[in-house]
Amino acid sequence: MVSLFINFFFLFFTGTKSESGQKDMELRKTSIYNTIDMAPQLEYYANTLPHQEIKIRPSLDVLRKTFEVRFPPVEKTSHCCMRCMLNIWGVILFLRLTWITSQAGIVLGLVIIALAVSVTTTTALSISAIATNGRVKSGGTYFMISRTLGPELGASIGLIFSLANALAVALHTVGFSEVSRGTIMVDSLNDVRIIGVVTVTILLFITFGGMDWEAKAQIFFFIVLMASFADYLVGTLIPPTLQKKSQGFFGYDRDIFIENLTPSWRGPDGNFFRQFAIFFPACTGILSGANISGDLKDPSTAIPKGTLMAIFCTTLSYVVIVITSGASTVRDASGNMTDLMTENSTSGCLGPACKLGWNFTTCVQSQACSQGLANYSQVLVMGLISGSYYLIVAGVFAATLSSALGFLVSAPKIFQCLCKDNVYPYISFFGKGYGKNNEPLRGYILTYLIAVAIILVAQLNIIAPIISNFFLCSYCLINLSCFHASIVNSPGWRPAFKYYNKWTALYGAMASFALMFAFTWWAALGTWFAISLLFIYITYLKKPNVNWGSSIQASSYNMALSFSVSLTDVKDHVKNFRPQCLVMTGPPQQRPALVDFVGCFTKQVSLMICGNIMVSFFFQDSTDQYVKWLNKRKVRSFYTQFTANTLRDGVRYLMQASGLGKLKPNTLVIGFKSNWMESSPTSIDDYVHTIYDTFDANYCLCILRMMDGLDINDHADFKANDISENSKSDQVKTVFKNAGGTKTIDVYWIADDGGLILLVPYLLTRRKRWRSCKIRVFVLGDEENMMESRDAMMALLKRFRINVTDVVVMTDTERSPQPKNMNRFLENVAPYRLYDEQQEDVSVQELKKKEPWKISDKQFEAFRLKSERKVRLNEIIRRNSQNTTLVLVSLPVPHGDCPSALYIAWLDTLTCGLHCPAVLVRGNQENVLTFYCQ
């Protein structure tokens, strides 16, 4: 009968499928279009599960080339409910529950059970919701938390929870040792240590035999436990003998029940929360089924049913034991047959035993009673009540050994999943699996060593509260995972289990957190401190490159979306101006200097978008590869690519389409076209007209010129697979990655553009590597009023709150004689001139029609003064700023009738001959600096 009951119990609560059902799961469901074009199947949506062979939906290439598709093997089946019950029924049930009843009384004893069960039940509801929100593979609790809250908290609690399971092995082994020791070999503590080490060693060899041996052992323990419970219940109904009465057991009695309703606190453990802490490990086995999720055939069905049914059955057993023991056994008894009263007089007799003919007053007053509920923390109380003492002893052995064995199996499996995720360094050694079931043998040995170390403590009341602390921390984060996943309203949060509520999950999290500090505040502080350190390590140092679709990611999206939308109602103000840059990098690794320059003054300050214009018909989305390159370089930037017929069209489209709401670029950053003299006229015209379009769009503009050849700005065709993700050569170190030292940043503020040319160097000096650099400003002024011009500029900069070391006033370059380097400028421009005045019988219109990009003599003479001024300014820059770390020059505004070749020659002339990077900057003539508070 027992065997039939067990088989029925397993089949009902574990959702085991028949062999025919297994075969049905393997059938290929093809569509009506193609024999390999598959119809929708569940397995095709499980493509985020790590470390397993998954069923992959045929790709377009597969459909076109008629490849075969492979299917995964069928999973194993195990029994969730039985494992939970065996791990919940542990050492506390037989060794401490009756003692807790004597301390707290029946009422508070039931309150302790109710509070503990409220925490475990809300946790079970949360774990059921998480388990039914998708397929759950090996890793159990760690897998669920990490995939819900992300690797930061998931990996932290995974390590703590693995340790908690290892400590639980020691807890139940010590309980077994307390009961099984008979004749003293050395002394009471050392006997527990010796028996405990021998026992856990035997359990280790059972685990080495594999899951089949472990499952057979658990079934045997379950049968023994059922028999011991039946023996206990039958024993409460059998009339007690005189010997049992002398030990405190009288059968059900109204006076004994009333006496034991109220608490009787005794000793150092005599308070409510201490008793709660000692009892709570009796509820910590609720995750045992989830912890072996990799061995369950259908975790989404087995975990909710098995866990909740196990909580119900074990809670019922705890309530029954508290009520029956409290209603039938007195707190204090002597065990002496001489205390039997031969007369009916009860004068001077204390306690409910007096009315039953026993006088234990002498031992009560002298506090020398050795029998009864309050004086027996060993198995003999339940053995005393039961029909057969030896069946209770067997039940203790089964409860303690089954729990120890269950935790010895679950701890390495959790740790194995953590090791395979490669979140922490130096632990992958323990992730190796052996055999067809991928058994973590190395993890078994590690758990065994930890358990042995704790067994040497040999005191159950010290180990229990520490383990309670670790498990409560796990329950807190499980409930927090469920609550957080619920409130972020992610479309991916669709648990099939509907009997959970986000507010019950919040209660479970808060109750677990509060109980941690109520039990042992120092252990709670230590636990959360350790989790905080692990969290900081993973978040800021390790930064694992994983994507588990966690609720943290969903929450980040919600906050970003909410804040972005709220920004649309915020009006622009000069105090909130930030240079939000669209950087025309092309493939970012081809222009690292441009990326680093903008990244220096936008990181943690403003928006940066790296844009790539592809001027070919071949399009391949390489966004992920380039984002990885940017992340590896620690540049906080978005990346976007666009296909267009010309560079100019692509930039214009990007300026219109990039950004979202107020998170929209306002500054275009491009590289200088240093090969302009070898480029085609069309290419030059596109480049210059891109500058025109920038000002038409009311954008600010920055042009970076490097002197080391890293600023090539031609958008050539490229192939994304030319990028090596692991190649260190991709991460070229540029001048902007080096420390600026104590050199100066020279700013040639030639034209008032709103102050952008001052804001950029200020933002640069806020970076650590540029903090020691000094800003020096050069401005135009009259020779007669140089001091007044300098003082006025110093006063303005002071009101801008920008620390400038010096202001240098330059005389008006238009009044200067012809510059020395004018001949070089003329040589550069010569190939682009018409020289129409030197040609006879040919009109300018005819020449322009043939070569419209060339500069007529009239145009050249009209802009001669401006050209000379650019050459003269370059001489001043080269004389004053040859040894600086960076030069910023006001960008001349292009006139509509200025030829493209002449304008780019100006830009080349302004920045040539320097040994440091030069930046041509022009704002959109709107203020970006202010000295007003309002």
Buried (B, 14 or more C-beta within 10 A) or exposed (E): EEEEEBEEBBEEBBBBBEEEEEEEBEEEEEEEEEEBEBEEBEBBEBEEBBBEEBBBBBEEEBBEEEEEBEBEEBBEBBBBBBBBBBBBBBBBBBBBBBBBBBBBBBBBBBBBBEBBBBBBBBBBBBBBBBBBBBBBBBBBBBBBBBBBBBBBBBBBBBBBBBBBBBBBBBBBBBBBBBBBBEEEEEEEEBBBBBBBBEBBEEBBEBBBEBBEEBBEBBBEBBBBBBBBBBBBBEBBEEEBEEEBBBBBBBBEBEBBBEBBBEBBBBEEBEBBBBBBBBBBBBBBBBBBBBBBBBBBBBBBBBBBBBBBBBBBBBBEBBBBBBBBBBBBBBBBBBBBEEBEBEEEEBEEBBBBBBBBBBBBBBBBEEEEBEBBBBBBBBBBBBBBBBBBBEBBBBBBBBBBBBBBBBBBBBBBBBBBBBBBBBBBEEBEEBBBBEEEEBBBBBBBBBBBEBBBEBBBBBEBEEBBBBBBBBBBBBBBBBBBBBBBBBBBEBEEBEBEBEEBBBEBBBBBBBBBBBBBBBBBEEBBEEBBEBBEEBBEBBBEEBEBEBEBBBBBBBBEEBEEEEEBEEEEEEEEEEEEBBBBBBBBBBBBBBBBBBBBBBBBBBBEBBBBBBBBBBBEEEEEEBEEBBBBBBEBBEBBBBBBBBBBEBBBBBBBBBBEEBBEEBBBBBBBBBBBBBEBBEBEBEBBBBBBBBBBBBBEBEBBBBBBBBBEEBBBBBBEEBEBEEBEEEEEEBEBEBBBBEBBEEBBBBBBBBBEBBBBBBBBBBBBBEBEBBEEBBBBBBBBBEEEEBEEBBEBBBEBBEEBEBEBEEBBBBBEBEEBEEBEBBEBBBEBBEEBBBEBEEEEEEEBEEBBEEEEBBBBBEBBEBBEEBBBBBBBBBBBBBEBBEEBBBBBBBBBBBEEEBBBBBBBBBBBBBBBBBEBBBBBBBBBBBEBBBEEEE
